Structure formats: C-alpha cells, structure tokens
Amino acid sequence: MIWKLLISDFAKDHIWKFIVYIILILVFFPIEAIVLPKVYGKMFDQVKSISKFSDIFNWKDNFKKMNFQGSLVLLVILWFLVICSYTAKNFIETHLVPNYYSHIRDVMFKETILTYQNDYQDMKTGDYLARVLELTRNFKDVAHHILSRFLPELIVSVLIICYMFYQDKLIGSVLLIGAVLCGIILYFGSKELIELISERENFLNTKISENIRDTLDNLMNVFLNNEIDGEVSKNRKLEKVAIDKLKWIMMVQNMVIFSSQIITLLTFSIGIYVLYGLIANQKIKTTQGIVLVIILGQFLNNFLYVSSGFIHNVVYRLGVIEASKKYMEHIFNRKNKRNMKSGITDGNIIFKDVKFRYDTEKEDWLFTDLNVQFEAGERYAIVGQSGGGKTTMMKMVAGLYVPEGGSIYIDNLDIKQADLEYLRENVNYMNQRTTLFNETILYNMQYGNPGATEEQILDILKKYDLLDVFKDLPDGIHANAGIQGGNLSGGMQRVTMLIRGLLKPGQIVIMDEPTTGLDKESTDKVKKLIFEETEGKTLIIITHSSVMLSSMRVLDIVDLKG
C-alpha cells in the first residue's frame, strides 16, 4: 500500500517519461563508456601512419576512408551526442523530480486527512509538519540520486560487463563476479546501516526533541529554580549519545564503502592482468588492449562512485525514512469498513452498551455500558461537570471517536458501518473549540456549504438581528478572520461557526457550548436562531447556560453514566 501510493502510482502516471529516460541511457550513455574508447584506440593506431594532413573539412571523403581526420570529426560528433544526451536526461529529470516531490506531499497530506477522518485525534501540527517535510525531502533526494546518478552508472556498468563478455569471456566473468560481490557487500552493509540510522533518528525524535520541548515548555520553572546549567548539561549528555551513534554510523559507512571499493579495485586489477596475458600472447592487438584498458577504467570509476554514492545518498536517507515507518504505516495502512450510505431518516439516536476509554492500554474507562436514547425531533440539553464525557459522547455520534464496545444507532443504522461523509452530512456537529480559517468571515460561514450564497447568509443574520455582531469591523462579514480567527472577538467567532453549522442540512444537530463568549442579548438572539433553524430536527446541546435550558429536555451526564 505504501509503495504503491508513493512510487507505483507516480510511475504509472509518468510511464512514458520513464521509458524515454531508460532508452536514452541505454542508447547514448554507452557512447562515453564504450564507443569513445574504441575511437581513441583507432586514432592511436592511425596516428602512426600519418604522412601528410589532408583537408579536415572534406567530411564526406574522410568518413568514407575513415582516416585520422574522419576519426577526429567522428570524435566531435560523438561528444556532441554525449552532451545532448546529458542535457536530455537532465530535461526529463526537471519534469520528474519536482512532480515527484509534489506527489509525495500530496499523497501524505491526503492519506493523513483520511486516516484522521476514520480515527480522529488532536494533531500536533508542528510535529506533523516536521515529519512530513523530512520524509518528502528524503524521498525526493533518494529518487533524484537514483535517477540522476545511480541508475545511469549502474546500467553503463552492466553494459560494460556485457561488452567484456563479448570481447573475452574470462574478463567478463571477472567483472561479473566482482560486481556480484560488491552487490552482496552493499546489500548487507545497507541493512545494518539502515537499522543504525533509524535507531539514531528515533533517538533524536524522541529523547532529544522531547527533552528540548520539555525544557522550553517549562522555561519559567527553569529560571525560577536557577536550573539553566542543569538543563544545558542534560541536553549535552543526550547530544553526546547522538554524537557517538553518528560516529559509529560513519565508521560502518566507511567500512562498507572501503570493502566494496577494494573488491572493485581487485576486479579491475585481475581484469588488467588477464588483459595483459591476452596482449602478451598476441591474442589481441595492442591497440585493442588499450581500448579495453580505458573501458575497464570506466568500469572502475563507475563502480567506485556507485558504492560511495549509494551509501551516502541513498542508504542514509532510507535510514531516515525507516525511522518514520510506524508513522507511515499508521497513515497508509488504514482500514475502512464504513460503506453504508443510507439508513438515516428521522434522527433517532440510541447508545447501546457503549464502552469507551481514551487510552486502550489503561483500565480507565470513561463509559461502561452506556445506554441512552434521543428521540427524533426533540431538543436535549446535556449538562454536568467538565471532563465528565459530554463532548466525547457527542463526538462518538459524529464518528470522531469510536467506542471500544457496544453500538450507537441512528435510526436503524449502526454508525460503525456508516460511510463517514454520509454520516457527517446527516449529523451536524459544532465543536466548542473549532477554529477559523485565515479567510474572510463569509468564506468561513460558507465553508462546507457550497450552495450557500451571501444573500442567504445576510438574510439569516438580519432575521435574527445578528449582523450587528460584526458592526465594528470596517468590512463586516468580508473582513478577514485572521489565523485561527485571531482578528475576531469570541462572540464573532461563535456566530460565524453557528451560521456555518446551521446552513448544513443534517437531520441531527449537535452543539457544544454554542453561547460561549456571547453577552446576554446576543445569547437570546442565538437561542432563537438555533431553535427556529433546527425546528423538526433532533437537537442536542452541551451547555452550562441556564438561558438555553428552557424548552429542552435536560440530561445530566452523571445520571447517564449511572
């Protein structure tokens, strides 16, 4: 699932670019590694027989004779093709790499939202942004290095091995064995490195980051108790552990690279020795031997870079990615069995033997065998002490929390089976702490209500005399709400959220402290707004306001819990 979304889907969407890219490498990159050395060898052989220099610009005749002058022109043409092939390669990369970067961010953003939709919990935005930015950057860097360096160098090395098999099977076998041995070293070395790097990254993300966060969150205590030196010392001890881990990682990196490069050098040396024997026994010409030496040098250069580049630029980043494996599994391996898109008709709500706790590893139950019924079309007020579970109870109805035992039915539908979009179209939940977007007030009122017009919203505000709430703003409902509604008073924010919620067509309306931040006059207006706009619907309000309790059936959370 993870690799399908992050890699396979992107590859399918850009399949022709990848095909052209591979063809480009297969056709043109061997020119530099194999064809050019052969031209150099031919020129080395020709230069000994030059007696006079003919017109170098007589290309047709020179090519026909393929003399030294013709070889010079061919050399320039081949280098031109090499330059063009690199340019074309880089051009394709400019289309693939940025798109892949965006693809990763988009997939992770979408999957995170879908995961939290099925299993809602408050998100630590800072941690999320840091994690996602780190993952996307490392995924992009791995893909970029593989595309731009590792894959071309590896393909050319394989082609050199094939060419050497064609020239001499013994040399080809030597190169193949050397390449396989290097691959084995890199494979097992990479596994060890990824584990070490992942362990260090987890140490950084937990021990060090949590220690820094804990210190910064308690700066007043640090200052008042004169513990600055103590906190610095504690951080340095943790940093020392991180430094030791990094030193060992770098040591292992060097050992893996050194081992693979020694194998590569031995492979090159044995190949040279075999080639020397072929020349000494006059099985190949000296000129051809020089060509093969140059090609073997290309193999040596390629494999030396492949090993070091792979360890430093691919394996290290894979280790960082591995450290986020649990996070990725959480957001990518979600299971969604909610597919029912019918069944809610009237708005009856039944809690049957519901069990719930925040931490499944602790025996601290909020609800055990909760049984309660809300009849369709009735108005209910839920009261009781803070922390008693009023909000959690309603969040379960909206599918934000999932009970650990028992069931919640809306009419005849068990909401565990309800498609979440369908459920939330019918259950209109207005949270007490819902924040606003950094857009206009009108935008925030229309959010989630694509059919709501400005005229419709103004009519509602005028009908309940609530337009005056925004009278101190020069642009009225066209004013910007600010980040998290920071430009608005508590009353303005509350009315904005109420209008947004009441515009939704759901059969069930749940409100959490809808009059918080309102004065008595505004509270009376809001009460009228709520009661009239929810007429005929099931209305449940969590409130401490005595004004809201009239004309409602009052339920105490303590009594509900038994």
N, C-alpha and C positions, 0 to 999 in steps of 0.2 A: 504493500500500500504506500509506504513512504517513498520508495524509489520510483514507483510508477508515477506518483504525482510530481516528484521533484525532477526526475530525469526522463522517463519513458514518454510522458505526455508532451514534454517540451521537444524531445527528439522527433516525435510523430508530427508535431506542428511545423517543424523545420527540416523535414526529411530530405528535401531536395538540396538544401544548402549543405547538409552533411554529406550527401552523395557527391556533390560537386567538389567539396573540400577534400574528400578521400581520393577522388580521381585526380585532383590537382597534385596531391602529394605523391601518388603512385606514378604519375606520368612525368612530372617535371623535376621532382626532388632527386631522383636517381641521376639526373644530368650532372649535378655538382659532385655526387659521391662516386659515380662510376664512369660516365661518359667523358667528363673533363679530364680525368687522369689518363684515359685512353688517347685523347687528343694530345695531351702533353707528351705522352710516350711516342706518338707518331712524329711529333715535331722534333723531339730529341733525336729520333732516327734520321729525320730528313735534314737536319741542320748540318750533319757531317758531309752530305753530298751536294751542298750548295756551292756552285761555281760562279754564278752571277745572279743578280737580283733582277727579276722581270717586273713588269708593271703590276703593282699590287691591286690596282683598281680594275684590272681585267678579270672581273669576278667569274664570268662565265667560263673562260678558258682555264682559270686557276682551279675552279671547282671541278671541271671536267678532268683535269690532270691530278687534282688533289695533291698539289705540290705544297711546299712550305708556305707560300703566300696564301694558297687556298685554306690551309690549316689555320693561319692567322685570322682570316676572315671568319672561318667557322668558329674559332675560339670566341671572337667578339659576339657572334650571333648567339652562341650557347650561353655566354654570360648575360646577354640581354634577356634571354628566356628565363634564366635563373632569377634575375632581378624582377622580371614581370610576374613570375610565379610567386615570389615572396610578397609582392605588392597585392596580387590577387588573394593570396592566403590571408594577409592582414585585413583586406577589404571584407572578406567573408566573416572574419572574427569580429569586425566592428559591428556587424549585424547580429551575430550570435551572442557574444558576451554580454552586451548591455541588455538585450532581450531576456537572456537567462537570469541576469541579476534581478530584473523586474519580475520575471516569472516566479522566482523563489519567494520574493517578498509578497507577491500577490497570493500565492498558494498558502503560505504560512499565515497570512492575515485572514484569509477566508476560512481555513481549517480551524484556526483559533476561535473565530466567532462561532462556527458551527459546533465546536466542542463545548464551548461555554453555554451555547443555547441548550444543549442536552444535559449539561451538568454545570449549572450556574454557580459561580462563586466570585467573590470580590477579587478583582485582578490588581496585582501590584504593577502599575503601569511602567514605572522605572525599570523594574527587573525584566518585564516583558520586552521593552524596547532594547535594553542592553543585550538580552539573549538573542532576539531576532536579528538585530544589526550584526552581531558577532557571527551568527550562523550564516546569514546571507552573504556576508563578506567572505567567509571561508569557503562556502560552496562555490561562489563566483571565482575565487582565486584558484581553487582546485581545478575547476572546469577550464579556466583560462590557461593555466600551465599545461594541462593535458593536451588541450587543443593546439596551443602555440608552439610548445617545445617537445614535451614527452612523446606524444603520438607521432609527429613527423620524424623525430630522431629514431624512435623505435622501428617505424616502418622502413626507413632507409637502412637501418642496421640489418633487418630481416632480409631486405633485398640484396644487401652486400653478401650475406651468408649464402643466399641462393645463387648469386653470381659466382661466388667462390666455389660452390659445389659444381657449377658448370665448368669452371676453369680447372679445378683439381679437387677430387672428392675428399682427399685427405685434409687439405686446408679447410674445406667447407665443414668437414666433420669436427675439426679442432675448434672452429668458430662456434659451431652449434653447441658443442659440449660446454665451452666457456660461457656462452650466453645462458644456457640452462642452469649452470652452477651459480652464475650471478643472480638469475631469477630466484633460485632457491634461497640464497643468502638474503636478498631483498625482501622476499616474502616473509620469512621467519623473523628477520630483523624488524620489519614493519609491524608485525603483530605485537612484538614486545614493546616497540616504541609507542604505538597507538595506546596500549594499556597504560604505559608510564605517563604519557602526555595527558590522557584522560583523567588519571588519578590526580595529577598536579592541577589541572584546570578545575576539577571538583573541589580541591583544597582551596584554590583561590576564590571560587564562587561561594563557598560555604564559610570556612573558618576565617579567612582574611576579610572577605566582604562583610560577613555578619559582624565581625569584631569592629570594623570601621563604622558600620551602620549603628551598632550598639553604642559606641563611643560618641558619635555625632548626635544621636538622639538623646544622650544624657549629658550634654555639654555643661549644663548648669550644675549638675552634681559633681562633674569633674572639677569645675572651677571652685565651687564652694568647699570641696574637700581637699583642694590642693593636690590632685592626683594626675596632673599633666604628665609628669615624668613617668608615673606608673603606667599610664595608657600608652605613651610612646614606647616604653620598654616592652610592654606586652605585644604591641604591634611588631616591634623589631624581632622578637622571638619567633613570631609566626612567619615573618619575612625570611628569617634565616632558614626555616624549614623549606620554604618555597625555593630559595636560592639553591639549597642542597639538592632538591628534586630536579631543578633545571640543570644543574651541573651534571648530574648522573644521566639525564636525558641526552645532553650534548655529548657526553662520553660515549654512550651507546650509539648515537648517530655517527660519530667519528669512526667507531669500530666497524659498524656495518658498511659505511662508505669505503673505508680503507680495505676491508676484506674483499668487497666486490671489485674495487679498482685493482687490487693485487691480482685477482683472478683474471681480470680483463687484460692486464699487462702481461701475465703469463701466457694467456691465449694469444696475444699479439706476438710475443717472443717465440712461441712454438710455431706459429704460422710463418714468421720470418725464417726460422730455422728450416722448416720444410721447404719454403720457397728457395732458400739458399741451395739446398740439395738439388732441387729441380734445375736451377741455373748451372750449378757445378757439373751436373750430369748431362747438361745440354739438352734437357727435355723441353725447355722453353728458352726463348731468346732473352738476351739481357734487357732489351727494350721492354718486352712484355713483363719481365720481372720487376722493372722499375715502376711500371703501371700498377702491378699488383701490390707493391710496397706502399704506393700512395693510397690505394684503396684500403689496404689494411690499416693505414694511418687514420683514414676516415672512420673506420670501424672503431679503432681505439678511442678517438676523440669523441665519437657519438656515445659510446658506452660509458666512458668516464663521466660525461655530462648527465647521461640518463640516470646513473646511480646516485650522484650527488644531488641533482635537481629533483629527483623523485623523493628522496628522503627529506630534503629541506622544504620543498614547495608543495608536496602532495601529502606525504605521510604526517608531517607535523599538523597540518590543517585538518586531516582526517581524525587525528587525535583530539583536537579541539571540538570537532563535530561529535565524536563519540561521547565526549563529556556531557553532551546535551541529548543523549539517546533517550533517557527516560522522558524528558520534556517532549521530544518529537513523537515518541510512542503514544504519549498522552493525547496529543492533538491530532495525530494521523490515524491511530487505530481505534477511533471511536466506533461504537456500535449503536445503531439507531433502529429500534424495532417499532418506533412510533409511525404508523402509516394510516390510521383511521382518520378520514376526513368527513365524517358525518356522525350524527347521533345527538348533537346538542340542539335542542328545540325550545325548551321552556326556561331552563335556568335553575332547575333543582340541583342542590349540591348535597352530597352525602359523604361524610367521613365514616369509614367502617373499619374499626380495629386498627387504626393508624398508629404506627410506631416511627419515631424519628429521634435521631441524635446527630449532633454536628460532627463529632469525631467517632468514627466507627471502631476505633481501637480502644475506646474508653466506655465503661459502663455508666455513662452519664446521660440518661435518656431525658429528652425534653417532653416527649409524648409517649405514653404506653397505653395502647388500646383506646385511642381517642375515637369517640363516637358522637357525631352531631349532625343535624340536618338543617339546611337552609332552604326554605320553600321558595318556589319561583315567584317573582313579582313582589316579594316582601322586602322591607327595609330592616337592616340589622345594624346595631352598634356593638362592637366588641370593646370591652373596657378591661382594665386590670393593670397590675403593676408592670413597670418596664422590665423587659427581659423575661416575661412570662411565656412568650411564644406566640403572641398575637400576629406579628408581622410574618414570622416563619410559617405559621398556619396558612396565611393567605398566599404566601409565595408558593406553597405546595399546590394550591388550586391553580395558580398561573403556570405551573410546570417549571418554576425556577429551582425548587428543591424537590427531591424525590424521596418519598417515605421509604423507610427500610422494611417496613412490614405493613400489612393491611392494604386498603384501597381507597381511592377517592373517586366517586362517581359524579358526573354531571349528566343529569337525566339517566340514560341507560349506558353511558359511555364511561368505561374505566380510563381515566386520563393517562395512565401509563401507556396506553395503546394509541392515544390521540396524537396525530401529527401536530407538531408544536406550533406551526404557523396557523393551522386551523384552530387550535386551542386558544391562541392569543388573539385571534380575530373575534372569538366569542367571549373570552374573559379579559375584560379591560382593567388591568391592574395599574394603579397610580401609586408609585412608591413615594415615601416621605422624603427620601434623600436624592431623588432624581435630579441630576444637574442638567444645565442647558448647554447648547452648542454655541460656539463663538460666531453666531449669525444674528440676523435681525429677530426681534420678538415675533414678528409674523411668521418667519421661517420656522421658529421653534413651535409655534402653535400648529402650523400645517404639517410638521414632521410626522410621518406615518399616516397622514390623511391626504393622499394625493388629490382627492376630489374636492377638498375644502377650499373655497375661494375667500379672498379678502373681504368681499361684501358680506358673505355668510358669517364670518368671524366678527366683523364690525356690528352686524345686526344682533348677534348674541350679546356682545359687550354692552351695546346700547340698551337692549331689552332689560338687562339686569343691572343697569347703571354702574358698570364696572370699567367703563372707558376712562373714568376719572382717575383710576389707579395709576395710569400712565401719563397723567397730565403734566407732571414735572419734567418729562422727557421732551426735548425740542422736536424730535421726530416721531413721538408717540410709539405706536407698535412697529414703526420702521426703524427704530433705534436699535443699535447693536447690543445684544445681551452681554457680551464680553465672555471671556474664558470662564466656563462653568457658571455663567450668569452673574459674574462679578460686578457688572455695571448696574445691576438691578437690586432693589430692596427685596427683603424676604417676601413681602406681600406681592410685589410684581412677579417674582419668580413663581409663587404659588398659583396666582391667577393664570399665568402663562401655561403652567402644567395642567391645570384643571381644564382649560379650554381645549388643549391638545387631547386630553383623555376623553372628554365628553363628546368630542367630534367623532369618536370611533363608534362603530355600530354594534358592538358586542352586547349579548343578552345579559351578561353578568358584569357588574361594575364594582370594583373593589378599590377603596381609597384609604390611604394610610395618613392620618392626621392632616386632612385637607385644609384646615383653617389655621395651621401654624403660621405665625408671622403676620396675621391679619388683625386689625382693630375690630371692635365690636360691630361698628357699622358695616364694614366690609364682610365680616363673618355672617351677618344676617343676609346680605346680598348673595354671598356664596352658597349659603344654605338653600335659599330659594332657587338659585341656579341649579344646584345638584338635584334637589327633589323634583323640580319640574322637568329637567332634561333626562332624568332616569325613570320617569313615570312608566310603569309596566315592566320594568326590568328588576332583576334581583340586585339589590344594593347592599353592600357590606362596607361599613366604615369603621376603621380603628380610630378611636378618638378619646381624648381626655376633656373635650369641650362640652360643658353642660348644655350649651346652646343647641348642639347637634343632636342631643339625646331625645328631644321631644319628637313624637310621631314615629319612633323607632322601637323595635324590639331589642332590649338591652341584654347582652350575654357577657358574663364575667369569665375571663379566661381560666380563673381558678376553678370555677364550677365546671367548666367544660373538661378540664383535665381530671376532675374527680379527686 
